[in-house]
Amino acid sequence: MRPRRSTRRPDQGSVEVFVDGASQGSVDTTATTRQVQAEIFGVEGLTAGEHTAQIVKRRAQYTTLDGFRVTD
């Protein structure tokens, strides 16, 4: 799973990222000006097969996920 893309802006905040149920830590998506398609997270070394990704809003008015990219 390569970098996830999100919008960064003043009303965004912290999100916690989980992969396969394990927390990968928090990411601050706050920015003074709006930034779309900002890379906020990436993970390498996953085994081939199905995986579950979850983004949990921890501190913010909004959380936006623009998309993510999966590569072999």
N, C-alpha and C positions, 0 to 999 in steps of 0.2 A: 504494500500500500504506500503510495508516494504521497507527497504533501497534500493535505486537505486545504481547500480554498474557502475562505470566508470573507465577509465584509468586515473591515475595521472602521469604526466610527465612534464619535463621542458617547453615544448612548449604548454602546456594546460594553461588555465587561469580561469577567473571567468565565471560562468554560473548563470542565474537566473532560479529558479524552480517555475512553476505555477501548481496548482492543481485546476481544475474546473474554470480556468480563474483568480484565485486569486494568487498573488505572495506570495511565501513562503520564499522569501529572496534569497540572493546570496550565492553561494558556490565556494570556491577557489579550483580548481582541479590541481593546480601547485604542483609539487614535484621535488626534485633534482634528483631522480632516478625513473625509470618507475615502476609503481605499477598497476597491472591489477586487475580487479574485486574489486576495492576499494569501500567501502560503503561511499556514499557521501550525501545521504538524505533519510529520512524516515518520514512517517506521519501515525498516528493512529487515530481512532475514526471516520472514514468515514462511512457514512450510506451504507447499502447494495445497490448494483446497479451499474450502469455504471458511470465512472468518466473519466475525461480527464487530462492527464499529459503532460506538455510541458517543454522542456529544451531550454533556449535561450542563445546563446553564447554572452557574453558581452565584454570580453577582452581576446583574445587569438588568436593564429594562427589556432589552431584546437580545436574541442570539440568532445569527443568520449563517447558514451553511450554503455556500454557492455551489459546492460540488467536491468531488474527490476523484483521484485517478488511481487505477489499479494496473500494475505492470507485472510482467513475468520476470 
